[in-house]
């Protein structure tokens, strides 16, 4: 379970103070599929980064599976991130010098699995995304949709409890986006909790639960309702 | 993970071959400049008789002016008088002992067309060769009987043997110096003790003499010393015998003990000897006798010219400049890879894991720089040899031994790791969220 209570995140420069999140509270249950929508600059990505422990929160508390994340040191955070969280990014973030097999291998290396265990997991996750035959290809040899599938395979190889997706279909055409969403639905059906930031309401509708972020604060409900309210305001 | 980091290092170097080559080249040039000087200094400060360092001792007796030390603050003379040299040698209280001085002779080769030439010779005693492990190609040294009977024997170097006898086994053959015939007792194998520890006066890097002959023969022949000669009071009379009886110092004396633990006993013997001499009106200064191992003696005489230390400092500064360039290049390379670093952080790499990865990559560049640096060092040494080609000994100063090769690689790796610390720390400090967001 992921639980944020009154989380605030403030970015400070010499002259400017920006409140990205204000007393942001959210609980995500095991097996949930949560879409996060909101206008640009509303704090969606900041929320996702804090959820993924890529950023420190300024105040409030964040518990992941009952552990207070703020009390962990860098090594412990890295371990939690590696074991419990998978990331999917808008721009795929594959490492161009590595082939597909080695890209999926990255989080498993830091997990400390032996070679046979890693091979088994890599083959299984690439099979799941339909790219088992492309293991020795490099990212540049794949289409955008295929690259995102590789990124999903990489996120899944460690069998994380949470999958954090930041605009996972943002760089894909409609057909590819649909197929990626189908895949995410399958993954969620298999038990993985997914939190997906998206601009696209049609994609957000395919999640089990929708939350809307505006001015660094969260509210539940269908995104259309919030966008309509925002438009009328 | 080490193998994984090595693999990532290779991939990274292959992905940025020009930048990686530039870094390795910067390190190599710095290492080359630094190691060229370090190598020369290494040879200059080498102890050529290190394997016998504990049992070989240089002898100093303070027979100097009661009102003025030989050297400040209270250093005894570095050589001894004829009276003391012969007395201590004849006493034979050490396992081996040798006294010697440098002189010169005119060598007259056989053959009508051969021109005579002047040559520096060393007049010494029989133990010289055994004490200093002098290697022989043919024959050997003379025995102590030859010292006493003033036998006309010589030991010549391989180069002199080549010059006079075409390099063949010349033991038993005769050679002529100043119209006197000498029988060749032995021919040395290649022997170039640098510094010339047994006589550091004048030039410690001139190498060993090419001709050695009995000390007693030289004295009977009234040969002068062509090395250092110092006197603190006038000689009574003008004859050679008066010179031998004077307080002038011009003879180098070394002893070999059976064990290093005998040093105290021998020093006590020297003190007792000087006390006896004091009763005869000599040695007006307080007891100040010294025994020095070759290492101590080399240190005492400061055989390395200050110039080489200045050059070494300049070379170290040059290496530092090269490393600053390397830091800049590494910084540029690493900061270009913040996306990779952030991604790995997101996928579970700790800061320490990333630090290890980048340090290993820097170490690989350091090894490449070190290997190239060995080549640069060799080039630097060739340059030095060409510049100083007029000096016979220069070829011996520019030899790179394995310890220098290993030091070059080690210095390159340490330099690369040192240069990588700051860029790697900067890279690991990048906020992963920021880097992943901005791409």
Contacts between the chains, C-beta under 8 A, distances in Angstrom:
chain1	res1	chain2	res2	distance
A	45	B	437	6.4
A	49	B	433	4.0
A	49	B	437	7.8
A	52	B	346	6.7
A	54	B	342	7.9
A	54	B	345	7.2
A	54	B	346	5.9
A	54	B	431	7.7
A	54	B	432	4.8
A	54	B	433	4.0
A	54	B	436	7.2
A	55	B	431	6.9
A	55	B	433	4.6
A	74	B	350	5.7
A	74	B	351	5.3
A	74	B	352	7.8
A	75	B	350	4.8
A	75	B	352	6.9
A	78	B	345	7.3
A	78	B	348	5.5
A	78	B	349	6.3
A	78	B	350	3.9
A	78	B	351	7.8
A	78	B	353	7.4
A	79	B	348	7.2
A	79	B	350	7.7
A	81	B	346	7.0
A	81	B	347	7.7
A	81	B	348	5.2
A	82	B	347	6.8
A	82	B	348	2.4
A	82	B	349	7.9
A	83	B	348	7.5
A	87	B	346	5.0
A	87	B	347	7.0
A	89	B	436	6.4
A	91	B	439	6.1
A	93	B	339	7.2
A	93	B	343	5.0
A	93	B	346	7.9
A	93	B	436	6.7
A	93	B	439	7.7
A	95	B	340	6.0
A	95	B	343	7.0
A	97	B	11	4.6
A	97	B	12	7.4
A	97	B	14	7.6
A	97	B	15	5.1
A	98	B	11	7.1
A	106	B	343	7.8
A	106	B	344	6.6
A	106	B	347	5.2
A	107	B	347	4.1
A	107	B	348	5.1
A	109	B	1	6.9
A	109	B	4	5.6
A	110	B	344	7.7
A	110	B	347	6.7
A	110	B	348	4.1
A	110	B	349	5.2
A	110	B	350	7.8
A	110	B	353	6.3
A	111	B	348	6.8
A	154	B	347	7.4
A	158	B	348	7.7
